[in-house]
Amino acid sequence: MSEIISIAAEVRERAGKGAARAARRAGLVPGVIYGAKKDPAMVNLSAKELIRYLHEGGFFARLYDVQVGKGKERVLARDVQFDPVTDKPVHIDFLRVSASTTVTVAVPVTFINEEDCPGLVKGGVLNVVRHEVDLVCRADAIPQHIEVNLAGLDFGDGAHISNVELPEGVEPTITDRDFTIATIAAPVLEVEEEEEEEEEGEGEDAETEGEEAAAEDGAEADEGSKES
């Protein structure tokens, strides 16, 4: 389970665009906390602090304790809206959770044992199909990441979800197929060399065929001269 992070917030007394714009001018990001059959709570958070957590990765797979006054709300970030020009966060939605809450989260993928992967050792390329995997689990059992073991994989091999050891009580949202997380591709240079060799071979074949055709034409011409 990932570490629970505390975030300081203040109550936002008024709703509406005017109050939200005022908060942003003050270096804050307006947000809302909802769920658990309670009334939504409007809050403002430090933009600087929120941006730092966003850049750390795995933002939507972590639990947060939002400190509001003397109380706190345990939440999971569900949505962040960004300014289309500056790409800065302008609003955030949090979902209240408890230990028994079942949630769907996108958990980051990490790869281990690259040094024991024959395909990579020989210069192959790791082709990542999924940088995150959607998992279903209890809110208090969200894994910080899932590990994909690359040991023994060669060119053309793939790492699938069935190769991943998930924690107890954690399941992928996709259950009808053994989906691929990553594959090992052959080096691009090797493929190019093979194509060049094939082209050279085709050129040599064409040249040989041309020489044989010319020889046959010459032989036919000699025979014609003898007959005449």
C-alpha positions as CSV (number, residue, x, y, z in Angstrom):
1,M,0.0,0.0,0.0
2,S,1.2,3.5,-0.9
3,E,1.9,6.1,1.8
4,I,-1.0,8.3,2.8
5,I,-0.1,11.9,2.1
6,S,-1.5,14.9,4.1
7,I,-2.6,18.0,2.2
8,A,-3.5,21.2,3.9
9,A,-6.7,22.9,2.6
10,E,-9.0,25.7,3.6
11,V,-12.8,25.9,3.4
12,R,-14.1,27.7,0.4
13,E,-17.1,29.6,1.7
14,R,-18.6,30.6,-1.7
15,A,-19.2,28.6,-4.9
16,G,-19.2,30.1,-8.4
17,K,-16.7,31.3,-11.0
18,G,-16.0,34.5,-9.1
19,A,-14.8,32.8,-6.0
20,A,-12.8,30.2,-8.0
21,R,-11.0,33.0,-9.9
22,A,-10.2,34.8,-6.7
23,A,-8.7,31.6,-5.3
24,R,-6.5,31.1,-8.3
25,R,-5.3,34.7,-8.2
26,A,-4.2,33.9,-4.6
27,G,-2.2,30.9,-5.7
28,L,-4.8,28.3,-4.7
29,V,-6.7,25.6,-6.6
30,P,-10.4,25.2,-5.9
31,G,-11.7,21.7,-5.3
32,V,-14.6,19.7,-4.0
33,I,-14.8,16.6,-1.8
34,Y,-17.8,14.4,-2.3
35,G,-19.1,10.9,-1.6
36,A,-19.8,8.7,1.4
37,K,-23.4,10.0,1.5
38,K,-22.2,13.3,2.9
39,D,-22.7,16.8,1.6
40,P,-20.0,18.0,-0.8
41,A,-17.3,20.2,0.8
42,M,-15.7,23.0,-1.1
43,V,-12.0,23.6,-0.5
44,N,-9.0,25.5,-1.7
45,L,-5.5,23.9,-1.9
46,S,-2.1,25.3,-2.5
47,A,-1.4,25.2,-6.2
48,K,2.4,24.8,-5.6
49,E,1.8,21.8,-3.4
50,L,-0.7,20.2,-5.7
51,I,1.6,20.6,-8.7
52,R,4.4,18.9,-6.8
53,Y,2.3,15.8,-6.1
54,L,1.0,15.7,-9.7
55,H,4.6,15.5,-11.0
56,E,5.5,12.7,-8.7
57,G,3.5,10.2,-10.7
58,G,0.8,7.8,-9.5
59,F,-1.3,10.7,-8.3
60,F,-4.6,9.0,-8.8
61,A,-3.5,5.8,-7.1
62,R,-2.7,7.4,-3.7
63,L,-4.7,8.2,-0.7
64,Y,-4.7,11.7,0.7
65,D,-5.7,13.1,4.1
66,V,-7.0,16.6,3.3
67,Q,-6.7,18.7,6.4
68,V,-9.6,21.1,6.6
69,G,-9.5,23.1,9.8
70,K,-9.4,20.7,12.8
71,G,-10.8,17.8,10.8
72,K,-9.5,15.7,7.9
73,E,-11.1,13.8,5.0
74,R,-9.5,10.7,3.6
75,V,-9.8,10.9,-0.1
76,L,-8.8,9.7,-3.5
77,A,-8.2,12.1,-6.4
78,R,-10.7,11.4,-9.2
79,D,-10.3,14.3,-11.6
80,V,-8.1,17.3,-12.2
81,Q,-9.0,20.0,-14.7
82,F,-6.1,22.0,-16.4
83,D,-5.9,25.4,-18.0
84,P,-5.7,24.7,-21.8
85,V,-3.1,27.5,-22.2
86,T,-0.9,27.3,-19.1
87,D,-1.5,23.6,-18.3
88,K,-1.8,24.5,-14.7
89,P,-4.4,22.8,-12.5
90,V,-7.6,24.9,-12.1
91,H,-9.9,22.5,-10.2
92,I,-9.7,19.1,-8.5
93,D,-12.3,16.5,-7.4
94,F,-11.7,14.3,-4.4
95,L,-13.8,11.2,-3.5
96,R,-14.2,10.3,0.2
97,V,-13.2,6.8,1.0
98,S,-12.9,4.4,3.9
99,A,-11.1,1.2,4.5
100,S,-14.0,-0.8,3.1
101,T,-14.5,1.3,0.0
102,T,-13.9,-0.5,-3.2
103,V,-12.3,1.6,-5.9
104,T,-10.9,1.4,-9.4
105,V,-7.5,3.0,-9.8
106,A,-4.8,3.2,-12.5
107,V,-1.6,1.9,-10.9
108,P,1.8,2.6,-12.4
109,V,3.9,-0.2,-13.9
110,T,7.6,-0.8,-13.0
111,F,9.9,-3.3,-14.7
112,I,12.5,-5.4,-12.9
113,N,15.3,-7.8,-13.8
114,E,16.2,-6.0,-17.1
115,E,19.8,-7.5,-16.7
116,D,18.3,-11.0,-16.8
117,C,16.3,-10.3,-19.9
118,P,18.1,-11.9,-22.9
119,G,16.3,-9.7,-25.4
120,L,17.4,-6.5,-23.8
121,V,20.9,-7.8,-23.1
122,K,21.2,-8.5,-26.9
123,G,20.2,-4.9,-27.7
124,G,16.4,-5.3,-27.9
125,V,13.9,-2.6,-27.2
126,L,11.3,-2.7,-24.4
127,N,8.0,-1.8,-26.0
128,V,5.7,-0.7,-23.2
129,V,2.0,-1.3,-24.1
130,R,0.6,-0.1,-20.7
131,H,2.4,2.3,-18.4
132,E,-0.5,1.9,-16.0
133,V,-3.0,-0.9,-15.3
134,D,-6.5,-0.4,-14.0
135,L,-7.1,-2.4,-10.8
136,V,-10.0,-3.0,-8.5
137,C,-9.3,-3.1,-4.8
138,R,-10.1,-1.7,-1.4
139,A,-9.1,1.9,-0.8
140,D,-6.7,0.8,2.0
141,A,-5.0,-1.8,-0.2
142,I,-4.1,0.2,-3.3
143,P,-0.6,-0.9,-4.4
144,Q,1.9,1.9,-5.0
145,H,2.9,0.1,-8.3
146,I,2.9,-3.3,-9.9
147,E,6.1,-5.1,-10.8
148,V,6.6,-6.8,-14.2
149,N,9.5,-9.3,-14.2
150,L,11.4,-9.3,-17.5
151,A,13.7,-12.2,-16.7
152,G,14.0,-14.7,-19.4
153,L,12.2,-12.7,-22.1
154,D,13.7,-12.8,-25.6
155,F,12.9,-11.1,-28.9
156,G,9.1,-11.4,-29.6
157,D,8.2,-12.4,-26.1
158,G,5.6,-10.5,-24.1
159,A,4.9,-9.8,-20.4
160,H,1.2,-10.3,-19.7
161,I,-1.0,-9.6,-16.7
162,S,-0.9,-13.3,-15.8
163,N,2.9,-12.9,-15.2
164,V,2.3,-10.3,-12.5
165,E,1.9,-11.2,-8.9
166,L,-0.9,-9.0,-7.6
167,P,-1.4,-8.4,-3.9
168,E,-4.3,-10.3,-2.3
169,G,-7.7,-8.7,-3.0
170,V,-6.4,-6.8,-6.0
171,E,-7.7,-7.7,-9.4
172,P,-7.4,-6.1,-12.9
173,T,-10.6,-4.6,-14.3
174,I,-10.0,-6.6,-17.5
175,T,-10.7,-10.2,-16.7
176,D,-11.8,-11.7,-20.1
177,R,-8.3,-11.9,-21.6
178,D,-4.6,-12.1,-20.6
179,F,-3.7,-8.7,-21.8
180,T,-0.1,-7.6,-22.7
181,I,1.8,-5.1,-20.6
182,A,5.0,-5.0,-22.6
183,T,6.9,-6.8,-25.4
184,I,10.6,-7.2,-26.3
185,A,11.3,-6.0,-29.9
186,A,14.4,-6.8,-31.9
187,P,16.9,-4.0,-32.4
188,V,15.9,-1.7,-35.3
189,L,19.5,-1.8,-36.6
190,E,19.3,-5.6,-37.0
191,V,16.1,-5.3,-38.9
192,E,17.5,-2.7,-41.2
193,E,20.6,-4.9,-41.9
194,E,18.4,-7.9,-42.8
195,E,16.4,-5.7,-45.2
196,E,19.6,-4.4,-46.8
197,E,20.9,-8.0,-47.2
198,E,17.6,-9.0,-48.8
199,E,17.8,-6.0,-51.2
200,E,21.4,-6.9,-52.1
201,G,20.4,-10.5,-52.7
202,E,17.6,-9.4,-54.9
203,G,20.0,-7.1,-56.8
204,E,22.5,-10.0,-57.3
205,D,19.7,-12.3,-58.5
206,A,18.5,-9.7,-61.0
207,E,22.1,-9.1,-62.2
208,T,22.6,-12.9,-62.6
209,E,19.3,-13.2,-64.5
210,G,20.3,-10.4,-66.8
211,E,23.7,-12.0,-67.5
212,E,22.0,-15.3,-68.2
213,A,19.5,-13.7,-70.5
214,A,22.2,-11.8,-72.4
215,A,24.2,-15.1,-72.8
216,E,21.1,-16.8,-74.2
217,D,20.5,-14.0,-76.6
218,G,24.1,-14.2,-77.8
219,A,23.9,-17.9,-78.3
220,E,20.7,-17.6,-80.4
221,A,22.4,-14.9,-82.5
222,D,25.4,-17.2,-83.2
223,E,23.1,-20.0,-84.2
224,G,21.3,-17.7,-86.6
225,S,24.5,-16.6,-88.2
226,K,25.6,-20.2,-88.8
227,E,22.3,-21.1,-90.4
228,S,22.5,-18.2,-92.8
